[in-house]
Amino acid sequence: MSTPTLPPLVVIVGPHASGKTALGVALAREYNGEVVSADSRQVYRYMDLGTNKITTDEMQGVAHHLIDIAEPTRRYTVVDFQRDAGVALNDITARKHLPFLVGGTMLYIDAVVDNYLFPATGVASPKLDLYHDMTTDELYEKLKKVDPGALAFIEQGNRRRILHALHVAHSTGKRFSEQRTRGPAQWHTLKLGIWRDRNETNQRIDRWIDTHVSDAMIDEVRTLHDQHKVSWETLDAFGLEYRYISRMLRDTLTRNEMLTQLKTASHQYAKRQMTWWKRDPEITWLDDEKSARAHLDRFLCDTQ
């Protein structure tokens, strides 16, 4: 019996401020596609400027999914994303449109493409009570000892994800990073990556921050805390713009210090993104939009 052909899926990745969102829109318009956003912060409502969330005009008529679907006071996990992305991608395919998975959250993309089977947590360990009294930096040092492999995909300041990894490790007796096994493939996937050297990436990031970190973005962070009841701890865990602007609002950083530290953290995040993706031999790295079309044309011919 022949194996059924898997439905096609186009994945577009790239470091922070690389232009992947615009490329996703351009290709989706030309190839009758729809975009599923793979961004761990754009899923949240009210977080528009700090996440550089795509606007209606920028969508150019292309349907986008998994944007503004969660309250920022509720933790939205990679397991939630894997489930919701699966529903959206299957719906797009059922309507005979080509699905594009576009974004920079590495674990979210891999969870869908590689069909990760995430571990279920067992009985809570008494050690977790002690962890909740520790600082985030102390927790990160503990994670280094308990599960060093998790450092590749858990940011140092993300307290919630650090605690989750420690919870999984202690409640199941196995490292969280070693429990993400894969299920059967669900998609025939083309992975495209936007290639920029590190210096160019950092320059693009700095220009974006200089242009977009404005009083309006600062007001957005203030409103999240004051009106939408998002705690300072949660804002800190959201990272990058939300972390450093919230620290400025708490008077632990000046505006200049906030901008300097935000640029440094953004450079580091982009470096982690590229380190993660360079390990994936299936990604085709692109220099321009024209080469993306050539690869996509060949891919679609192969799927017919």
C-alpha positions, 0 to 999 in steps of 0.5 A, a space after each residue: 500500500 502506498 503512503 499518502 502524500 503529506 500536505 505541503 507546508 512552507 516555513 519561513 524563519 530568520 533572526 530578529 528584524 530580518 524581514 521574514 514577516 514581509 517575505 511571508 506576506 509577499 509569497 502568500 499573496 503570490 501562491 494563494 497562501 495564508 500565514 500562521 504566525 509563530 511568535 510567542 508574544 504576538 499571540 497576546 492581545 494588547 502587545 502590539 508595538 513591543 512585538 512589532 505585530 503586523 498591521 492590517 495594512 501590512 497584511 495586504 489582504 493575506 489572512 493571518 492566524 494565531 495573533 491576538 488570541 490570548 490574554 497576557 495574564 494567562 500563560 500561553 505555552 508551546 503545547 497550546 501553540 502546537 495544538 492551535 497551529 495544527 487546527 489553523 494549518 489543517 483548516 487552511 489546507 482543507 480550503 485549498 490554500 497553501 499554509 505558511 508558518 512564519 516567525 522567530 520562536 524556534 521551539 514553536 516552529 519545531 514543535 509543529 514541524 517535528 511533531 514534538 510529543 511533550 512530556 506530561 508532568 508527574 507529581 509535584 516535587 517538594 523542591 518546587 516550593 523552595 524554587 518559588 522563593 529564589 530569584 530568576 538568576 538563581 533559578 537559571 543557575 539551578 537549571 544549568 545543573 539540572 538540565 543544561 540542554 534546556 538552556 538552548 531554548 529557554 531565555 535566562 530571564 524567562 522565569 515561567 519557562 525555567 520553573 516549568 523545566 525544573 518542574 518537569 525534571 523533578 516531577 518526572 525524574 527526566 530532563 525536560 530537554 530530553 523528553 521532547 520525542 517526535 511523532 509521525 510527520 504531519 507535513 511535507 515541509 519546505 524550510 526557508 531562512 533569511 540569511 544575514 551576517 551577524 553585523 548586518 543583523 545587529 545593525 538592523 536591530 539597532 535601527 529598529 530599536 532607535 526608530 520604534 522604541 517610542 513614548 507610545 511603546 512605553 505607554 503600551 507597557 505601562 498600560 499592560 501593567 496598570 489597566 490590564 493587570 499584567 504583573 511586573 514579573 510577567 512583563 519581565 518574563 516576556 523579554 526584550 522590549 517588555 523587560 527593559 521598558 518595564 524596568 525603566 518604568 520601575 526606575 531601575 534603569 534610565 532611558 539610555 540604559 534601557 535602550 543600551 541593554 535592550 540592544 545587547 539583549 536583542 543581539 544575543 537573542 538573534 545569535 541564539 536564533 541563528 545558533 539553533 537554526 544552523 543545526 537544521 540541515 533542512 533549512 535553505 538559506 536565502 539571499 533575496 526574495 527571488 531565490 525564495 520563489 525559485 525554491 518554492 516553485 520547485 517544492 510545489 512541483 515536487 508535491 504535485 
